[in-house]
Amino acid sequence: MKNKRILLVIPVLILLLSACGERVKKREVGVVQPPKELEFAVLGKSIHPYWDEVRMGAEAAGKDLGVKVYFYAPSKEDVRAQISQLESYISSKVSGISFGASDPDAIADTIKKAMDMGIPCVAIDTDAPKSERLAYLGTGNYEAGKIAGETLAKVLGGKGKVIILTGSLTALNSLERMQGFKDAVSKYPGIKIVDTVCDYEDQSKAVANAEAALSAHPDLSAFYGVYAFDGPAAALAVERANKAGKIKIVCFDTTPEHMEYIKKGVITATIGQRPYMMGYLSVMLLNNIARAGKEKALMMIPKDKKIDTGVDIVTKDNIDEYRKKLEELGIPVKW
């Protein structure tokens, strides 16, 4: 399946982050002298190559800007651990926080507390609109889910049984990706979603879920992997069952593990997010807010407070082109 849809231009963000005019290396950021040394905190959802890319992007921005960046992610999705770490960041009076919430509702009060204390917060990866965050910077997850659904529907020729694998039943990004997917495939009467199973971002459980699904549904046509663990988990299960190529896999993310399965033709297509850019640009945005002040910074943020970093559909046909684009942007490639 050929698909040249690789979208790596982010004009809104370029405008946003270059608004104030001084060049830091090759990137534009604001330049008003801050009253103190700036320290930014980035909160991830779990230890995983996806969040490692977020960390690398955030640290690269910190290096470019000459500011401190702290990154934390629990070993797996753990709402209490996230809240505890946020409380620590608040007590330390960091200059700003970007966060990916495992449970947007549970974390809302803590983010509001930070905001009330004058610590600007922006959501990344998954939105938390009730938290009073200043903006969401990341994938437009509903639309990305629709793209995944349309991609899989074309691969299946409009018919077949599909199982959804996800890492969360509460995180907004998971819910939006699943809803977008369901809305897309609902246009194809021949496609039936037979089950949705959750691994709670536990890699071994993700594999076990995929293997159980293959056992329970011998006539399964495809997997839809919502989280970073899910595509490779499905691929491993499909390989073990000697059904590589027979059972299609459309999933999210572009970790080295995903890319190896793409090269082998086990994963049919993956929806590449831009985790490195989420980390990098969230620190850049927080830096502008800290330097320019909240009111001026809000003038640079879209009215709906959402900044979509876009997605890339990566297949075996365009993987080399995708790699080249990443390298051109200076994003580390480890596959």
Beta strands, then each sheet from edge to edge (+ up, - down):
strand 1: 22-24
strand 2: 27-29
strand 3: 39-43
strand 4: 68-72
strand 5: 96-99
strand 6: 121-124
strand 7: 135-138
strand 8: 159-166
strand 9: 190-198
strand 10: 222-225
strand 11: 248-252
strand 12: 269-272
strand 13: 306-308
strand 14: 312-315
sheet 1: 1+ 2-
sheet 2: 4+ 3+ 5+ 6+ 7+ 13+
sheet 3: 9+ 8+ 10+ 11+ 12+ 14-
end
